């Protein structure tokens, strides 16, 4: 996966800011021109995987710390290309940064967010951000515009799972929003009353279930999950039939994907087959590596090392995840140099929480510097792992206090930071 943005070297401040590294956030205040790099990152979203990676709070905090105005971010939103550019992600990060600036008490960031909800090409995303901010004072008068632009399905999509003061305020003024809220609540109650089961599966034998699964017709998915619930080893044979054998084969069908999900509940009994799969290629190799990551033994370290090295050399960042997890769980000291390199170089920030966990398990003393840096990382998982194990110094105590008390921070990070401060 690639977003088309060229990443600068990880040795440069710009490259480190693009990757969301904590070291860049710590250095930025002392580096002239750092603010322009931050603006560049917000305008040209550098995330390798838009759906998994986080940057919004990272850049918003930098804008607060560097006392950067929100104007250039707003200018990006209203660039003339907004209505012509077909890139669905063009303003996604900028909208998130503005919303997080509001959470960080930079209220002036709300004005361009509100204006974009009224005028922008991706107005729906801006409306979602305003709803999640849960401040009705920022959304007064928007309800009629939203109701006019949205069909019933879109209105229901805008309603969060939990109560929301913006939606409640709109519902009191706009009948269509009130009706959508009623439908969502009724659907939620119905879902809680309904227990979804696969009728008749408990009484079927493994052979019968396998026959239904191989038929790939009605009931096949339920049969696969029932086999998984029973943890029958015959599901391993089914995996060999349904998962791709080679890299050039098509990806797994929905039935193959169901087999992979069902096998997540299995344990070490799958290791012999997983080792065969992991040594090959295709969808079965990925499944085999995921099993080795969770249940492998020291005999699997050489294979995991080879897979990690190959993934890093080819910049196949997602493929590095299972080897990182497995080597960390096995406390494989030989992996430390590769883990350190991956921490700095990866364009896939979502990998760093796994790397930090592996380092803390494998080389606790070496990991200390990375846990300190991790407190400033763009990824929630890295900040959370760092908060649990970072050495307590004056600097880290101050940072932990900020994370603990920051209303814009994720709950897991705030909790971990608070717990660390009282140890």
Secondary structure, 3 states (H helix, E strand, C coil): CCCCCCCCCCCCHHHHHHHCCHHHHHHHHHCCCHHHHHHHHHHCCCCCCCCCCCCHHHHHHHHHHCCCCCHHHHHHHCCHHHHCCCCCCCCHHHHHHHHHHHHCCCCCHHHHHHHHHHHCCCHHHHHHHHHHHCCHHHCCCCHHHHHHHCCHHHHHHHCCCCCCHHHHHHHHHCHHHHHHHHHHHHHHHHHHHCCCCCCCCCCCCHHHHHHHHHHCCCCHHHHHHHHHHHCCCHHHHHHHHHCCCCCCCCCCCHHHHHHHHHHCCCCHHHHHHHHHHHCCCCHHHHHHHHHHHHHCCHHHHHHHHHHHHHHHHCCCCCCHHHHHHHHHHCCCHHHHHHHHHHHHHCCCHHHHHHHHHHHHHHCHHHHHHHHHHHCCCCCHHHHHHHHHHCCCCHHHHHHHHHHHHCCCCCHHHHHHHHHHHCC
